[in-house]
Amino acid sequence: MSLKSKLQKKIRSYQDFPQKDILFRDILPVMSDVDLFESLSNEMCNLKVAEEAEAFIGIDARGFIFGTAMALQSKKPLIFARKPGKLPGDLISHSYELEYGSNTLCLQKDAIKDFNKFCIVDDLLATGGTAASVESMLNENKKIVTGLAVVVELSFLEGRKKLKCPINSVIEY
């Protein structure tokens, strides 16, 4: 059975979560299958956008899971894009729109200063606002975004249109 087929069996869907008219794709069951999680991590690490990066940026919160797996396997640093009030020090921040609201992400300036090329990592690409926020912060600081690596892309929401970097999704809905 292919990786995509295995993922489709594990990923759960929840209607009207976190609010009415949203179909939530939950990737957390993937982590309960160690072999599947390892295969997924391998697949993501072997993406060109991951190989070309000097460091990964994991997006709060599920991007931390996949970013950690990729960083450990590839022996590359992991930097965190977090919501306001979660990071100390001198920060870069950028606000963005979600399919069900808005939010802000922050990066520590010191965390990105020694690297030039970054792969953004998240669990899901929906409207693209979250990843585009990180891409904007990096571009504004003269950094190169090799691409975005996500497990799931909700292609009907056309989130990739908000990004300038290459996008790699393992599975699309």
C-alpha positions as CSV (number, residue, x, y, z in Angstrom):
1,M,0.0,0.0,0.0
2,S,1.3,3.5,-0.9
3,L,2.2,6.1,1.6
4,K,-0.7,8.3,0.4
5,S,-3.1,5.4,0.9
6,K,-1.9,4.7,4.4
7,L,-2.2,8.4,5.2
8,Q,-5.7,8.6,3.9
9,K,-6.7,5.7,6.1
10,K,-5.2,7.4,9.2
11,I,-6.2,11.0,8.7
12,R,-9.6,11.7,10.4
13,S,-12.1,14.3,9.3
14,Y,-14.3,16.3,11.7
15,Q,-17.2,18.3,10.3
16,D,-17.9,21.7,11.9
17,F,-14.6,21.9,13.9
18,P,-13.4,24.3,15.1
19,Q,-16.5,26.0,13.9
20,K,-19.5,25.5,11.7
21,D,-18.9,24.7,8.0
22,I,-15.2,23.8,8.5
23,L,-14.1,20.2,7.7
24,F,-11.1,19.6,9.9
25,R,-8.4,17.1,8.7
26,D,-6.7,15.7,11.8
27,I,-3.2,14.3,11.2
28,L,-2.5,13.4,14.8
29,P,-3.5,9.7,14.3
30,V,-0.5,9.4,12.0
31,M,1.8,9.7,15.0
32,S,0.2,6.6,16.6
33,D,1.6,4.5,13.8
34,V,5.4,4.7,14.3
35,D,6.2,3.1,10.9
36,L,3.9,5.4,9.0
37,F,5.2,8.5,10.8
38,E,8.8,7.5,10.0
39,S,7.9,6.9,6.3
40,L,6.2,10.3,6.2
41,S,9.2,12.0,7.8
42,N,11.5,10.3,5.3
43,E,9.3,11.4,2.4
44,M,9.3,15.0,3.7
45,C,13.1,15.0,4.3
46,N,13.8,13.9,0.8
47,L,11.9,16.8,-0.8
48,K,14.1,19.1,-2.8
49,V,12.9,22.1,-0.7
50,A,14.1,20.3,2.5
51,E,17.4,19.2,1.0
52,E,18.2,22.8,-0.2
53,A,17.4,24.4,3.2
54,E,20.0,25.3,5.8
55,A,17.3,25.2,8.5
56,F,13.6,24.4,9.0
57,I,10.9,26.6,10.4
58,G,8.1,24.7,12.1
59,I,4.8,26.6,12.3
60,D,2.9,26.6,15.6
61,A,1.8,24.0,16.6
62,R,1.6,20.9,14.4
63,G,4.5,22.1,12.2
64,F,6.6,21.6,15.3
65,I,6.0,17.8,15.1
66,F,7.0,17.4,11.5
67,G,9.7,20.0,11.7
68,T,11.3,18.2,14.7
69,A,11.2,14.9,12.8
70,M,12.8,16.4,9.7
71,A,15.4,18.3,11.7
72,L,16.5,15.3,13.6
73,Q,16.7,13.1,10.5
74,S,18.5,15.6,8.3
75,K,20.7,17.0,11.1
76,K,19.5,20.6,10.4
77,P,18.4,23.3,12.8
78,L,14.8,23.9,13.7
79,I,13.4,27.3,14.3
80,F,9.9,27.9,15.7
81,A,7.2,30.3,14.3
82,R,5.0,30.9,17.3
83,K,1.9,32.8,18.2
84,P,2.3,36.1,20.2
85,G,3.5,35.9,23.8
86,K,5.3,32.6,23.4
87,L,8.8,33.7,22.4
88,P,11.2,35.9,24.3
89,G,13.7,38.3,22.9
90,D,13.7,40.6,19.8
91,L,10.9,39.4,17.5
92,I,9.7,39.7,14.0
93,S,5.9,39.4,13.7
94,H,3.3,39.3,10.9
95,S,-0.5,39.0,11.0
96,Y,-2.5,36.8,8.7
97,E,-6.0,35.6,7.9
98,L,-7.3,32.1,8.5
99,E,-10.3,30.4,7.0
100,Y,-12.0,31.1,10.4
101,G,-10.4,34.2,11.8
102,S,-7.0,35.9,12.0
103,N,-3.8,35.5,14.0
104,T,-0.1,36.6,14.2
105,L,3.1,34.6,14.1
106,C,6.5,35.6,15.5
107,L,10.1,34.6,14.9
108,Q,13.1,35.3,17.0
109,K,15.5,37.5,15.1
110,D,18.5,35.8,16.6
111,A,17.2,32.3,15.6
112,I,17.3,33.2,11.9
113,K,20.4,35.4,11.7
114,D,23.0,32.6,11.0
115,F,21.0,31.0,8.2
116,N,20.0,32.2,4.7
117,K,17.9,29.3,3.3
118,F,14.8,28.0,5.0
119,C,12.2,25.3,4.4
120,I,8.8,26.1,6.1
121,V,7.2,23.1,7.6
122,D,3.5,22.6,8.7
123,D,0.9,19.9,8.9
124,L,-1.6,21.5,6.6
125,L,-2.0,24.1,3.9
126,A,-5.5,25.6,3.8
127,T,-5.9,29.2,2.8
128,G,-2.2,29.8,2.9
129,G,-2.2,32.7,5.4
130,T,0.0,31.0,8.0
131,A,2.7,29.9,5.6
132,A,2.6,33.2,3.7
133,S,3.1,35.0,7.0
134,V,6.3,33.1,7.7
135,E,7.4,33.6,4.1
136,S,6.8,37.3,4.4
137,M,8.9,37.6,7.6
138,L,11.8,35.7,6.0
139,N,11.6,37.7,2.7
140,E,11.5,41.0,4.7
141,N,14.7,39.9,6.4
142,K,16.5,39.1,3.1
143,K,16.2,35.3,3.6
144,I,15.5,32.7,1.0
145,V,12.6,30.3,1.3
146,T,13.4,27.1,-0.5
147,G,9.8,26.0,-0.1
148,L,6.9,24.8,2.0
149,A,6.6,21.2,3.1
150,V,3.2,20.1,4.4
151,V,1.5,16.8,5.0
152,V,-2.0,17.8,3.7
153,E,-3.1,20.4,1.2
154,L,-6.7,21.4,1.0
155,S,-6.3,22.4,-2.7
156,F,-9.9,23.7,-3.1
157,L,-9.0,26.6,-0.8
158,E,-6.3,27.6,-3.2
159,G,-3.8,28.5,-0.4
160,R,-0.8,28.0,-2.7
161,K,-1.8,31.2,-4.5
162,K,-0.7,33.3,-1.5
163,L,2.8,31.9,-1.6
164,K,5.7,32.7,-3.9
165,C,7.8,29.6,-2.9
166,P,7.5,26.0,-4.2
167,I,4.9,24.0,-2.3
168,N,5.2,20.3,-1.6
169,S,2.3,18.4,-0.1
170,V,2.3,14.7,0.5
171,I,-1.5,14.4,0.2
172,E,-4.2,16.6,-1.3
173,Y,-7.9,16.9,-0.6
